[in-house]
């Protein structure tokens, strides 16, 4: 459960999710310093003050967050330890995937049908924007003890985004983000067109 708490601390760095009520045990992590340089997800960074890019409007209506990733998508980073599980009690419209990556605690991946992209960008000021298949993606990482947590929030329409987050014991931000790249693209591709 500490993996999901770390992820939530990153996801809720400066504000509670709009329209969603939940509590996080413990205190929120401080904002991380600047992210290390990582190869772009698809293309170079966009102007963080500009409106998010949305190549194809997508809808969240009827989407199951546990259907955004498959065992095949996750296979390069680990085998599922158990079936993906909804975590609506932690964050609405979210799902947790726990993977066996050879470590005792494993690796956790979370997907969520998330809030407005601009809210995330304004809250996670130490993050950076990349473009994934024509969509703005806000990348943010934080280290808590030995656990690295990174999030990628992708604009899918004017009011919503899709979030992919990963935690890893002993992880390094640029390596975690690189591991997340195919997961972010897979989750985005499974979002139906509006």
N, CA, C and O atoms as a DFTB+ gen file, in Angstrom:
776 C
 N C O
     1  1       0.820      -1.198       0.000
     2  2       0.000       0.000       0.000
     3  2       0.857       1.252       0.000
     4  3       0.388       2.314      -0.411
     5  1       2.116       1.155       0.456
     6  2       2.962       2.349       0.469
     7  2       3.200       2.870      -0.941
     8  3       3.354       4.076      -1.133
     9  1       3.233       1.967      -1.950
    10  2       3.437       2.417      -3.325
    11  2       2.307       3.330      -3.762
    12  3       2.552       4.363      -4.386
    13  1       1.080       2.969      -3.447
    14  2      -0.046       3.810      -3.854
    15  2      -0.035       5.115      -3.066
    16  3      -0.396       6.159      -3.608
    17  1       0.368       5.078      -1.812
    18  2       0.456       6.321      -1.031
    19  2       1.513       7.246      -1.619
    20  3       1.298       8.455      -1.708
    21  1       2.650       6.691      -2.018
    22  2       3.690       7.518      -2.637
    23  2       3.160       8.133      -3.913
    24  3       3.351       9.324      -4.161
    25  1       2.486       7.319      -4.736
    26  2       1.927       7.840      -5.975
    27  2       0.933       8.946      -5.683
    28  3       0.938       9.981      -6.350
    29  1       0.078       8.738      -4.687
    30  2      -0.919       9.752      -4.355
    31  2      -0.271      11.024      -3.850
    32  3      -0.742      12.120      -4.153
    33  1       0.797      10.899      -3.090
    34  2       1.483      12.097      -2.613
    35  2       2.010      12.900      -3.793
    36  3       1.960      14.130      -3.783
    37  1       2.517      12.204      -4.815
    38  2       2.980      12.901      -6.008
    39  2       1.793      13.510      -6.740
    40  3       1.831      14.675      -7.134
    41  1       0.742      12.721      -6.920
    42  2      -0.416      13.193      -7.673
    43  2      -1.123      14.344      -6.980
    44  3      -1.754      15.166      -7.644
    45  1      -1.033      14.420      -5.664
    46  2      -1.726      15.480      -4.924
    47  2      -0.749      16.480      -4.328
    48  3      -0.989      17.000      -3.239
    49  1       0.338      16.756      -5.017
    50  2       1.402      17.585      -4.497
    51  2       0.922      18.877      -3.866
    52  3       1.366      19.211      -2.768
    53  1       0.037      19.615      -4.509
    54  2      -0.344      20.917      -3.953
    55  2      -1.834      21.114      -3.774
    56  3      -2.260      22.125      -3.216
    57  1      -2.632      20.172      -4.235
    58  2      -4.079      20.378      -4.126
    59  2      -4.813      19.056      -4.133
    60  3      -4.295      18.049      -4.616
    61  1      -5.997      19.061      -3.607
    62  2      -6.863      17.897      -3.654
    63  2      -7.517      17.867      -5.026
    64  3      -7.790      18.911      -5.618
    65  1      -7.765      16.665      -5.525
    66  2      -8.396      16.545      -6.830
    67  2      -9.705      17.303      -6.857
    68  3     -10.513      17.203      -5.933
    69  1      -9.909      18.058      -7.916
    70  2     -11.161      18.804      -8.013
    71  2     -12.313      17.839      -8.197
    72  3     -12.237      16.912      -9.003
    73  1     -13.374      18.057      -7.452
    74  2     -14.559      17.230      -7.563
    75  2     -14.435      15.866      -6.923
    76  3     -15.388      15.089      -6.966
    77  1     -13.294      15.543      -6.329
    78  2     -13.092      14.241      -5.714
    79  2     -12.673      14.434      -4.272
    80  3     -11.822      15.273      -3.975
    81  1     -13.255      13.676      -3.389
    82  2     -12.866      13.767      -1.985
    83  2     -12.167      12.486      -1.570
    84  3     -12.717      11.399      -1.747
    85  1     -10.981      12.593      -1.028
    86  2     -10.286      11.448      -0.484
    87  2      -9.261      11.973       0.502
    88  3      -8.948      13.164       0.514
    89  1      -8.746      11.086       1.320
    90  2      -7.695      11.493       2.246
    91  2      -6.482      10.621       2.007
    92  3      -6.594       9.459       1.617
    93  1      -5.336      11.196       2.245
    94  2      -4.080      10.490       2.095
    95  2      -3.485      10.345       3.478
    96  3      -3.324      11.333       4.196
    97  1      -3.156       9.116       3.859
    98  2      -2.506       8.914       5.149
    99  2      -1.106       9.484       5.077
   100  3      -0.413       9.309       4.075
   101  1      -0.686      10.159       6.121
   102  2       0.636      10.764       6.143
   103  2       0.611      12.143       5.526
   104  3      -0.454      12.695       5.250
   105  1       1.793      12.697       5.310
   106  2       1.893      14.040       4.758
   107  2       2.315      13.970       3.307
   108  3       2.982      13.030       2.876
   109  1       1.917      14.974       2.571
   110  2       2.285      15.033       1.155
   111  2       3.773      15.247       1.022
   112  3       4.394      15.905       1.857
   113  1       4.341      14.690      -0.026
   114  2       5.757      14.869      -0.294
   115  2       6.005      16.280      -0.808
   116  3       5.139      16.843      -1.478
   117  1       7.167      16.872      -0.512
   118  2       7.469      18.179      -1.096
   119  2       7.669      18.010      -2.592
   120  3       7.944      16.912      -3.076
   121  1       7.526      19.122      -3.326
   122  2       7.741      19.043      -4.764
   123  2       9.179      18.683      -5.050
   124  3      10.099      19.135      -4.367
   125  1       9.357      17.878      -6.049
   126  2      10.697      17.460      -6.436
   127  2      11.400      18.589      -7.167
   128  3      10.773      19.546      -7.620
   129  1      12.704      18.459      -7.271
   130  2      13.469      19.409      -8.059
   131  2      13.211      19.163      -9.530
   132  3      12.364      18.343      -9.886
   133  1      13.934      19.865     -10.387
   134  2      13.720      19.702     -11.820
   135  2      13.947      18.246     -12.238
   136  3      14.801      17.558     -11.679
   137  1      13.189      17.794     -13.207
   138  2      13.343      16.441     -13.712
   139  2      14.639      16.334     -14.485
   140  3      15.083      17.301     -15.104
   141  1      15.249      15.157     -14.449
   142  2      16.448      14.959     -15.250
   143  2      16.079      14.988     -16.729
   144  3      14.918      14.804     -17.096
   145  1      17.070      15.220     -17.560
   146  2      16.831      15.235     -18.994
   147  2      16.545      13.815     -19.451
   148  3      17.308      12.890     -19.171
   149  1      15.442      13.659     -20.151
   150  2      15.017      12.353     -20.650
   151  2      14.682      12.518     -22.116
   152  3      14.192      13.567     -22.533
   153  1      14.942      11.501     -22.891
   154  2      14.560      11.566     -24.304
   155  2      13.067      11.840     -24.391
   156  3      12.292      11.241     -23.646
   157  1      12.646      12.731     -25.284
   158  2      11.225      13.056     -25.395
   159  2      10.381      11.819     -25.655
   160  3      10.837      10.859     -26.276
   161  1       9.152      11.854     -25.175
   162  2       8.232      10.746     -25.364
   163  2       7.936      10.581     -26.846
   164  3       8.008       9.468     -27.366
   165  1       7.611      11.646     -27.522
   166  2       7.364      11.590     -28.964
   167  2       8.050      12.741     -29.677
   168  3       8.670      12.544     -30.722
   169  1       7.945      13.938     -29.121
   170  2       8.588      15.094     -29.732
   171  2       9.045      16.036     -28.631
   172  3       8.884      15.738     -27.447
   173  1       9.608      17.158     -29.012
   174  2      10.190      18.058     -28.028
   175  2       9.136      18.733     -27.156
   176  3       7.946      18.732     -27.471
   177  1       9.603      19.306     -26.057
   178  2       8.725      19.966     -25.093
   179  2       7.971      21.119     -25.735
   180  3       8.482      21.804     -26.622
   181  1       6.753      21.316     -25.271
   182  2       5.920      22.412     -25.739
   183  2       5.984      23.547     -24.729
   184  3       6.475      23.350     -23.617
   185  1       5.502      24.722     -25.086
   186  2       5.449      25.872     -24.192
   187  2       4.468      25.556     -23.058
   188  3       3.285      25.336     -23.318
   189  1       4.947      25.530     -21.782
   190  2       4.072      25.156     -20.680
   191  2       2.944      26.152     -20.423
   192  3       2.000      25.822     -19.704
   193  1       3.008      27.352     -20.981
   194  2       1.939      28.329     -20.788
   195  2       0.850      28.232     -21.851
   196  3      -0.218      28.827     -21.711
   197  1       1.121      27.490     -22.899
   198  2       0.169      27.380     -24.005
   199  2      -0.956      26.396     -23.661
   200  3      -0.829      25.576     -22.752
   201  1      -2.044      26.497     -24.403
   202  2      -3.132      25.526     -24.252
   203  2      -2.584      24.157     -24.613
   204  3      -1.717      24.045     -25.479
   205  1      -3.078      23.117     -23.960
   206  2      -2.558      21.785     -24.266
   207  2      -2.908      21.356     -25.691
   208  3      -3.958      21.713     -26.225
   209  1      -2.022      20.599     -26.278
   210  2      -2.267      20.045     -27.597
   211  2      -3.157      18.816     -27.446
   212  3      -2.940      17.980     -26.570
   213  1      -4.146      18.723     -28.300
   214  2      -5.027      17.555     -28.313
   215  2      -5.249      17.201     -29.777
   216  3      -6.083      17.807     -30.450
   217  1      -4.498      16.215     -30.266
   218  2      -4.568      15.841     -31.675
   219  2      -5.939      15.281     -32.036
   220  3      -6.490      15.612     -33.086
   221  1      -6.488      14.435     -31.170
   222  2      -7.795      13.819     -31.400
   223  2      -8.564      13.857     -30.084
   224  3      -8.136      13.272     -29.089
   225  1      -9.695      14.547     -30.085
   226  2     -10.540      14.598     -28.889
   227  2     -10.938      13.173     -28.507
   228  3     -11.343      12.378     -29.355
   229  1     -10.814      12.870     -27.226
   230  2     -11.182      11.550     -26.718
   231  2     -12.143      11.715     -25.557
   232  3     -12.163      12.752     -24.895
   233  1     -12.933      10.693     -25.317
   234  2     -13.906      10.743     -24.235
   235  2     -13.520       9.775     -23.123
   236  3     -12.862       8.763     -23.365
   237  1     -13.933      10.095     -21.913
   238  2     -13.730       9.189     -20.781
   239  2     -15.018       8.422     -20.480
   240  3     -15.012       7.503     -19.661
   241  1     -16.118       8.790     -21.131
   242  2     -17.414       8.150     -20.878
   243  2     -17.346       6.657     -21.169
   244  3     -16.950       6.243     -22.258
   245  1     -17.733       5.861     -20.190
   246  2     -17.774       4.417     -20.344
   247  2     -16.432       3.720     -20.318
   248  3     -16.369       2.511     -20.541
   249  1     -15.351       4.444     -20.052
   250  2     -14.016       3.845     -20.041
   251  2     -13.730       3.246     -18.660
   252  3     -13.932       3.897     -17.635
   253  1     -13.260       2.006     -18.651
   254  2     -12.834       1.345     -17.424
   255  2     -11.335       1.592     -17.270
   256  3     -10.559       1.177     -18.130
   257  1     -10.906       2.266     -16.182
   258  2      -9.470       2.531     -16.037
   259  2      -8.629       1.256     -15.973
   260  3      -7.433       1.297     -16.260
   261  1      -9.232       0.125     -15.601
   262  2      -8.491      -1.140     -15.578
   263  2      -8.356      -1.744     -16.975
   264  3      -7.671      -2.752     -17.147
   265  1      -8.993      -1.146     -17.963
   266  2      -8.872      -1.606     -19.336
   267  2      -7.889      -0.790     -20.156
   268  3      -7.727      -1.032     -21.352
   269  1      -7.228       0.179     -19.521
   270  2      -6.304       1.040     -20.262
   271  2      -4.968       0.370     -20.547
   272  3      -4.270       0.749     -21.488
   273  1      -4.606      -0.624     -19.740
   274  2      -3.363      -1.365     -19.952
   275  2      -3.664      -2.854     -19.885
   276  3      -4.593      -3.277     -19.197
   277  1      -2.880      -3.640     -20.596
   278  2      -3.028      -5.095     -20.581
   279  2      -1.766      -5.731     -20.007
   280  3      -0.746      -5.065     -19.831
   281  1      -1.850      -7.017     -19.722
   282  2      -0.679      -7.759     -19.249
   283  2       0.442      -7.691     -20.283
   284  3       1.616      -7.613     -19.921
   285  1       0.082      -7.721     -21.578
   286  2       1.100      -7.614     -22.629
   287  2       1.789      -6.253     -22.611
   288  3       2.997      -6.165     -22.830
   289  1       1.017      -5.177     -22.347
   290  2       1.609      -3.841     -22.257
   291  2       2.635      -3.793     -21.128
   292  3       3.698      -3.187     -21.264
   293  1       2.302      -4.438     -20.019
   294  2       3.118      -4.369     -18.807
   295  2       4.264      -5.369     -18.788
   296  3       5.195      -5.228     -17.995
   297  1       4.207      -6.374     -19.648
   298  2       5.184      -7.458     -19.656
   299  2       6.645      -6.999     -19.660
   300  3       7.458      -7.602     -18.961
   301  1       7.017      -5.952     -20.419
   302  2       8.426      -5.533     -20.417
   303  2       8.945      -5.060     -19.048
   304  3      10.155      -5.053     -18.819
   305  1       8.050      -4.670     -18.148
   306  2       8.511      -4.194     -16.834
   307  2       8.161      -5.145     -15.699
   308  3       8.590      -4.934     -14.565
   309  1       7.390      -6.188     -15.987
   310  2       7.073      -7.174     -14.959
   311  2       5.769      -7.884     -15.217
   312  3       4.904      -7.396     -15.944
   313  1       5.643      -9.052     -14.605
   314  2       4.427      -9.861     -14.714
   315  2       3.446      -9.421     -13.634
   316  3       3.848      -9.118     -12.511
   317  1       2.161      -9.387     -13.974
   318  2       1.143      -9.034     -12.982
   319  2       1.184     -10.019     -11.819
   320  3       1.167     -11.233     -12.024
   321  1       1.237      -9.492     -10.593
   322  2       1.180     -10.339      -9.395
   323  2      -0.248     -10.754      -9.096
   324  3      -0.495     -11.825      -8.541
   325  1      -1.185      -9.894      -9.470
   326  2      -2.611     -10.163      -9.260
   327  2      -3.378      -9.357     -10.299
   328  3      -2.805      -8.531     -11.009
   329  1      -4.661      -9.605     -10.376
   330  2      -5.494      -8.879     -11.332
   331  2      -5.514      -7.387     -11.003
   332  3      -5.466      -7.015      -9.830
   333  1      -5.584      -6.528     -12.021
   334  2      -5.699      -5.087     -11.759
   335  2      -6.926      -4.820     -10.891
   336  3      -7.939      -5.508     -11.017
   337  1      -6.836      -3.826     -10.014
   338  2      -7.931      -3.535      -9.083
   339  2      -8.281      -2.058      -9.100
   340  3      -7.406      -1.193      -9.059
   341  1      -9.587      -1.785      -9.163
   342  2     -10.065      -0.403      -9.056
   343  2      -9.667       0.138      -7.696
   344  3      -9.674      -0.587      -6.701
   345  1      -9.320       1.414      -7.660
   346  2      -8.928       2.101      -6.423
   347  2      -9.719       3.388      -6.284
   348  3      -9.170       4.431      -5.927
   349  1     -11.036       3.308      -6.573
   350  2     -11.890       4.488      -6.509
   351  2     -11.961       5.083      -5.108
   352  3     -12.272       6.265      -4.958
   353  1     -11.675       4.280      -4.073
   354  2     -11.675       4.800      -2.708
   355  2     -10.456       5.689      -2.460
   356  3     -10.447       6.502      -1.536
   357  1      -9.438       5.527      -3.289
   358  2      -8.218       6.326      -3.156
   359  2      -8.271       7.522      -4.090
   360  3      -8.011       8.651      -3.674
   361  1      -8.603       7.281      -5.339
   362  2      -8.801       8.336      -6.330
   363  2      -9.855       7.837      -7.307
   364  3      -9.767       6.717      -7.810
   365  1     -10.841       8.665      -7.569
   366  2     -11.938       8.234      -8.434
   367  2     -11.427       7.819      -9.805
   368  3     -10.476       8.389     -10.338
   369  1     -12.087       6.813     -10.357
   370  2     -11.816       6.329     -11.707
   371  2     -10.356       5.930     -11.911
   372  3      -9.736       6.290     -12.911
   373  1      -9.811       5.174     -10.937
   374  2      -8.421       4.740     -11.042
   375  2      -8.310       3.228     -10.897
   376  3      -9.230       2.563     -10.421
   377  1      -7.167       2.704     -11.318
   378  2      -6.890       1.282     -11.264
   379  2      -5.417       1.076     -10.940
   380  3      -4.558       1.807     -11.434
   381  1      -5.129       0.075     -10.106
   382  2      -3.747      -0.231      -9.742
   383  2      -3.354      -1.596     -10.302
   384  3      -4.101      -2.569     -10.197
   385  1      -2.172      -1.640     -10.893
   386  2      -1.564      -2.862     -11.400
   387  2      -0.310      -3.092     -10.554
   388  3       0.564      -2.226     -10.505
   389  1      -0.211      -4.240      -9.891
   390  2       0.973      -4.563      -9.099
   391  2       1.758      -5.610      -9.878
   392  3       1.222      -6.659     -10.235
   393  1       3.036      -5.320     -10.140
   394  2       3.869      -6.159     -10.996
   395  2       5.007      -6.793     -10.230
   396  3       5.552      -6.208      -9.294
   397  1       5.356      -7.997     -10.639
   398  2       6.534      -8.678     -10.106
   399  2       7.695      -8.294     -11.012
   400  3       7.792      -8.746     -12.153
   401  1       8.572      -7.451     -10.480
   402  2       9.715      -7.002     -11.277
   403  2      11.037      -7.542     -10.734
   404  3      12.108      -7.036     -11.066
   405  1      10.950      -8.580      -9.891
   406  2      12.160      -9.164      -9.325
   407  2      12.533      -8.607      -7.971
   408  3      13.444      -9.130      -7.329
   409  1      11.858      -7.556      -7.512
   410  2      12.125      -7.003      -6.187
   411  2      11.080      -7.530      -5.211
   412  3      10.036      -8.035      -5.626
   413  1      11.358      -7.414      -3.926
   414  2      10.421      -7.928      -2.923
   415  2       9.101      -7.173      -2.915
   416  3       8.048      -7.774      -2.698
   417  1       9.141      -5.872      -3.146
   418  2       7.905      -5.087      -3.104
   419  2       7.247      -4.934      -4.473
   420  3       6.091      -4.520      -4.561
   421  1       7.961      -5.261      -5.524
   422  2       7.392      -5.147      -6.866
   423  2       7.308      -3.710      -7.327
   424  3       7.891      -2.802      -6.735
   425  1       6.575      -3.538      -8.387
   426  2       6.402      -2.221      -8.996
   427  2       4.906      -1.985      -9.132
   428  3       4.150      -2.910      -9.431
   429  1       4.484      -0.762      -8.915
   430  2       3.072      -0.418      -9.020
   431  2       2.869       0.565     -10.162
   432  3       3.614       1.532     -10.322
   433  1       1.828       0.283     -10.958
   434  2       1.415       1.186     -12.029
   435  2      -0.039       1.535     -11.760
   436  3      -0.838       0.668     -11.408
   437  1      -0.378       2.798     -11.925
   438  2      -1.750       3.262     -11.725
   439  2      -2.190       4.000     -12.978
   440  3      -1.433       4.782     -13.552
   441  1      -3.431       3.741     -13.395
   442  2      -4.050       4.524     -14.461
   443  2      -5.278       5.199     -13.874
   444  3      -5.913       4.660     -12.968
   445  1      -5.614       6.375     -14.384
   446  2      -6.804       7.079     -13.899
   447  2      -7.363       7.959     -15.000
   448  3      -6.626       8.532     -15.802
   449  1      -8.676       8.051     -15.018
   450  2      -9.364       9.039     -15.840
   451  2      -9.342      10.282     -14.971
   452  3     -10.041      10.346     -13.960
   453  1      -8.556      11.257     -15.350
   454  2      -8.120      12.294     -14.437
   455  2      -8.755      13.647     -14.739
   456  3      -9.595      13.783     -15.629
   457  1      -8.337      14.611     -13.989
   458  2      -8.877      15.962     -14.044
   459  2      -8.362      16.750     -15.254
   460  3      -7.685      16.199     -16.122
   461  1      -8.682      18.007     -15.298
   462  2      -8.274      18.891     -16.389
   463  2      -6.750      19.032     -16.410
   464  3      -6.121      19.223     -15.370
   465  1      -6.179      18.938     -17.583
   466  2      -4.732      18.974     -17.774
   467  2      -4.098      20.220     -17.149
   468  3      -3.069      20.130     -16.480
   469  1      -4.719      21.380     -17.372
   470  2      -4.147      22.634     -16.871
   471  2      -4.042      22.647     -15.346
   472  3      -3.132      23.272     -14.802
   473  1      -4.957      21.971     -14.649
   474  2      -4.887      21.907     -13.187
   475  2      -3.635      21.167     -12.738
   476  3      -2.969      21.584     -11.790
   477  1      -3.318      20.084     -13.409
   478  2      -2.132      19.297     -13.072
   479  2      -0.871      20.108     -13.372
   480  3       0.051      20.160     -12.557
   481  1      -0.838      20.733     -14.533
   482  2       0.329      21.526     -14.926
   483  2       0.575      22.669     -13.951
   484  3       1.725      22.953     -13.616
   485  1      -0.485      23.332     -13.487
   486  2      -0.335      24.447     -12.548
   487  2       0.129      23.961     -11.169
   488  3       0.867      24.664     -10.478
   489  1      -0.295      22.782     -10.780
   490  2       0.029      22.243      -9.463
   491  2       1.440      21.658      -9.410
   492  3       2.143      21.812      -8.411
   493  1       1.844      20.999     -10.470
   494  2       3.147      20.330     -10.494
   495  2       4.156      21.206     -11.249
   496  3       4.591      20.872     -12.351
   497  1       4.508      22.318     -10.634
   498  2       5.342      23.322     -11.302
   499  2       6.743      22.829     -11.652
   500  3       7.403      23.417     -12.509
   501  1       7.195      21.787     -11.022
   502  2       8.543      21.257     -11.313
   503  2       8.527      20.200     -12.408
   504  3       9.565      19.615     -12.717
   505  1       7.361      19.949     -12.998
   506  2       7.268      18.977     -14.077
   507  2       7.649      19.596     -15.402
   508  3       8.132      20.727     -15.458
   509  1       7.432      18.859     -16.455
   510  2       7.703      19.382     -17.800
   511  2       6.735      18.760     -18.783
   512  3       6.183      17.685     -18.549
   513  1       6.541      19.455     -19.882
   514  2       5.600      19.017     -20.900
   515  2       6.321      18.382     -22.077
   516  3       7.336      18.890     -22.554
   517  1       5.782      17.272     -22.532
   518  2       6.218      16.605     -23.752
   519  2       4.970      16.372     -24.597
   520  3       3.854      16.596     -24.128
   521  1       5.147      15.931     -25.817
   522  2       4.012      15.657     -26.690
   523  2       4.022      14.173     -27.027
   524  3       5.023      13.643     -27.509
   525  1       2.897      13.503     -26.769
   526  2       2.736      12.076     -27.036
   527  2       1.656      11.913     -28.095
   528  3       0.488      12.215     -27.846
   529  1       2.033      11.446     -29.253
   530  2       1.078      11.230     -30.345
   531  2       0.155      12.427     -30.550
   532  3      -1.048      12.263     -30.753
   533  1       0.721      13.625     -30.497
   534  2      -0.036      14.850     -30.737
   535  2      -0.781      15.400     -29.531
   536  3      -1.508      16.386     -29.657
   537  1      -0.616      14.781     -28.361
   538  2      -1.280      15.229     -27.132
   539  2      -0.236      15.713     -26.127
   540  3       0.812      15.091     -25.955
   541  1      -0.541      16.839     -25.464
   542  2       0.330      17.327     -24.402
   543  2       0.329      16.338     -23.248
   544  3      -0.721      15.831     -22.852
   545  1       1.520      16.065     -22.711
   546  2       1.694      15.162     -21.569
   547  2       2.565      15.862     -20.537
   548  3       3.668      16.309     -20.853
   549  1       2.075      15.959     -19.301
   550  2       2.832      16.592     -18.221
   551  2       3.513      15.501     -17.413
   552  3       2.847      14.629     -16.856
   553  1       4.852      15.546     -17.346
   554  2       5.658      14.540     -16.657
   555  2       6.180      15.105     -15.343
   556  3       6.666      16.235     -15.288
   557  1       6.074      14.309     -14.289
   558  2       6.503      14.752     -12.959
   559  2       6.989      13.549     -12.167
   560  3       6.350      12.497     -12.186
   561  1       8.123      13.693     -11.463
   562  2       8.668      12.622     -10.629
   563  2       9.026      13.158      -9.251
   564  3       9.327      14.341      -9.088
   565  1       8.988      12.272      -8.266
   566  2       9.393      12.607      -6.903
   567  2       9.964      11.361      -6.251
   568  3       9.501      10.249      -6.502
   569  1      10.967      11.555      -5.416
   570  2      11.632      10.474      -4.701
   571  2      11.268      10.570      -3.227
   572  3      11.428      11.626      -2.615
   573  1      10.776       9.472      -2.651
   574  2      10.465       9.395      -1.228
   575  2      11.248       8.229      -0.657
   576  3      10.929       7.067      -0.908
   577  1      12.279       8.552       0.117
   578  2      13.151       7.484       0.601
   579  2      13.821       6.828      -0.582
   580  3      14.541       7.481      -1.337
   581  1      13.585       5.524      -0.749
   582  2      14.167       4.772      -1.855
   583  2      13.145       4.507      -2.955
   584  3      13.424       3.745      -3.881
   585  1      11.967       5.120      -2.871
   586  2      10.903       4.848      -3.828
   587  2      10.697       6.040      -4.760
   588  3      10.393       7.149      -4.321
   589  1      10.869       5.783      -6.055
   590  2      10.666       6.798      -7.078
   591  2       9.235       6.693      -7.597
   592  3       8.773       5.603      -7.935
   593  1       8.541       7.814      -7.659
   594  2       7.184       7.852      -8.208
   595  2       7.148       8.880      -9.328
   596  3       7.586      10.016      -9.149
   597  1       6.632       8.485     -10.474
   598  2       6.514       9.384     -11.621
   599  2       5.093       9.320     -12.169
   600  3       4.450       8.270     -12.140
   601  1       4.612      10.457     -12.668
   602  2       3.301      10.530     -13.292
   603  2       3.430      11.143     -14.679
   604  3       4.294      11.981     -14.935
   605  1       2.547      10.701     -15.563
   606  2       2.389      11.305     -16.884
   607  2       0.899      11.567     -17.044
   608  3       0.095      10.636     -17.018
   609  1       0.530      12.835     -17.209
   610  2      -0.861      13.236     -17.363
   611  2      -1.034      13.737     -18.794
   612  3      -0.379      14.695     -19.206
   613  1      -1.914      13.088     -19.543
   614  2      -2.078      13.373     -20.967
   615  2      -3.442      14.018     -21.212
   616  3      -4.471      13.464     -20.827
   617  1      -3.448      15.184     -21.851
   618  2      -4.696      15.875     -22.192
   619  2      -5.445      15.054     -23.240
   620  3      -4.889      14.704     -24.281
   621  1      -6.733      14.745     -22.948
   622  2      -7.532      13.996     -23.925
   623  2      -8.730      14.797     -24.431
   624  3      -9.250      14.516     -25.511
   625  1      -9.168      15.785     -23.665
   626  2     -10.195      16.722     -24.110
   627  2     -10.095      17.969     -23.241
   628  3      -9.223      18.052     -22.376
   629  1     -10.961      18.919     -23.455
   630  2     -10.886      20.208     -22.751
   631  2     -10.968      20.057     -21.229
   632  3     -10.355      20.836     -20.500
   633  1     -11.708      19.077     -20.749
   634  2     -11.966      18.956     -19.321
   635  2     -11.296      17.793     -18.617
   636  3     -11.288      17.750     -17.387
   637  1     -10.733      16.847     -19.358
   638  2     -10.195      15.649     -18.723
   639  2      -8.854      15.251     -19.306
   640  3      -8.448      15.706     -20.376
   641  1      -8.184      14.389     -18.565
   642  2      -6.906      13.828     -18.980
   643  2      -6.889      12.354     -18.584
   644  3      -7.779      11.879     -17.879
   645  1      -5.888      11.653     -19.035
   646  2      -5.641      10.294     -18.573
   647  2      -4.275      10.318     -17.899
   648  3      -3.321      10.906     -18.409
   649  1      -4.204       9.668     -16.746
   650  2      -2.973       9.652     -15.967
   651  2      -2.408       8.241     -15.922
   652  3      -3.144       7.271     -15.740
   653  1      -1.098       8.137     -16.090
   654  2      -0.379       6.891     -15.888
   655  2       0.716       7.222     -14.884
   656  3       1.486       8.163     -15.075
   657  1       0.776       6.431     -13.803
   658  2       1.783       6.662     -12.765
   659  2       2.505       5.351     -12.476
   660  3       1.938       4.268     -12.622
   661  1       3.755       5.467     -12.066
   662  2       4.528       4.275     -11.732
   663  2       5.405       4.567     -10.525
   664  3       5.981       5.649     -10.412
   665  1       5.503       3.606      -9.632
   666  2       6.457       3.692      -8.529
   667  2       7.405       2.513      -8.627
   668  3       7.042       1.436      -9.100
   669  1       8.636       2.741      -8.168
   670  2       9.622       1.678      -8.211
   671  2      10.636       1.892      -7.095
   672  3      11.193       2.981      -6.951
   673  1      10.872       0.851      -6.309
   674  2      11.920       0.892      -5.295
   675  2      13.258       1.035      -6.005
   676  3      13.536       0.319      -6.966
   677  1      14.086       1.960      -5.532
   678  2      15.403       2.152      -6.103
   679  2      15.384       2.701      -7.515
   680  3      16.407       2.678      -8.199
   681  1      14.244       3.194      -7.965
   682  2      14.132       3.705      -9.324
   683  2      14.794       5.058      -9.500
   684  3      14.914       5.831      -8.550
   685  1      15.217       5.333     -10.701
   686  2      15.791       6.613     -11.092
   687  2      14.786       7.262     -12.030
   688  3      14.268       6.606     -12.934
   689  1      14.505       8.543     -11.826
   690  2      13.434       9.223     -12.553
   691  2      13.502       9.002     -14.061
   692  3      12.496       8.630     -14.665
   693  1      14.642       9.217     -14.676
   694  2      14.699       9.091     -16.138
   695  2      14.450       7.657     -16.596
   696  3      13.896       7.445     -17.675
   697  1      14.849       6.673     -15.798
   698  2      14.601       5.280     -16.154
   699  2      13.127       4.919     -15.977
   700  3      12.558       4.196     -16.795
   701  1      12.512       5.424     -14.909
   702  2      11.088       5.173     -14.687
   703  2      10.281       5.799     -15.819
   704  3       9.382       5.160     -16.366
   705  1      10.596       7.048     -16.176
   706  2       9.881       7.709     -17.271
   707  2      10.063       6.966     -18.590
   708  3       9.117       6.847     -19.369
   709  1      11.262       6.469     -18.846
   710  2      11.501       5.709     -20.077
   711  2      10.661       4.425     -20.086
   712  3      10.122       4.049     -21.127
   713  1      10.545       3.754     -18.938
   714  2       9.722       2.539     -18.835
   715  2       8.248       2.846     -19.035
   716  3       7.493       2.008     -19.528
   717  1       7.839       4.055     -18.650
   718  2       6.437       4.452     -18.754
   719  2       6.017       4.830     -20.172
   720  3       4.832       4.754     -20.499
   721  1       6.957       5.234     -21.016
   722  2       6.618       5.739     -22.351
   723  2       5.663       4.829     -23.122
   724  3       4.642       5.314     -23.611
   725  1       5.951       3.523     -23.255
   726  2       5.014       2.688     -24.011
   727  2       3.668       2.530     -23.300
   728  3       2.645       2.337     -23.957
   729  1       3.656       2.607     -21.976
   730  2       2.397       2.499     -21.232
   731  2       1.516       3.718     -21.471
   732  3       0.300       3.595     -21.617
   733  1       2.127       4.880     -21.509
   734  2       1.378       6.127     -21.751
   735  2       0.755       6.073     -23.142
   736  3      -0.414       6.414     -23.319
   737  1       1.546       5.640     -24.132
   738  2       1.024       5.557     -25.504
   739  2      -0.098       4.521     -25.607
   740  3      -1.085       4.745     -26.307
   741  1       0.050       3.385     -24.909
   742  2      -0.980       2.345     -24.956
   743  2      -2.273       2.824     -24.315
   744  3      -3.353       2.597     -24.860
   745  1      -2.181       3.488     -23.158
   746  2      -3.377       3.993     -22.478
   747  2      -4.083       5.036     -23.339
   748  3      -5.307       5.006     -23.467
   749  1      -3.327       5.952     -23.929
   750  2      -3.916       6.967     -24.796
   751  2      -4.618       6.328     -25.995
   752  3      -5.720       6.736     -26.361
   753  1      -3.987       5.338     -26.597
   754  2      -4.565       4.679     -27.779
   755  2      -5.875       3.965     -27.448
   756  3      -6.714       3.788     -28.331
   757  1      -6.065       3.553     -26.197
   758  2      -7.300       2.852     -25.806
   759  2      -8.428       3.808     -25.419
   760  3      -9.550       3.370     -25.166
   761  1      -8.144       5.089     -25.371
   762  2      -9.205       6.061     -25.072
   763  2     -10.040       6.267     -26.336
   764  3      -9.486       6.607     -27.381
   765  1     -11.364       6.069     -26.267
   766  2     -12.177       6.202     -27.476
   767  2     -12.266       7.646     -27.967
   768  3     -12.247       8.593     -27.180
   769  1     -12.362       7.785     -29.277
   770  2     -12.503       9.112     -29.875
   771  2     -13.859       9.692     -29.495
   772  3     -14.851       8.971     -29.385
   773  1     -13.884      11.017     -29.295
   774  2     -15.121      11.700     -28.909
   775  2     -15.998      11.937     -30.125
   776  3     -17.085      12.502     -30.002
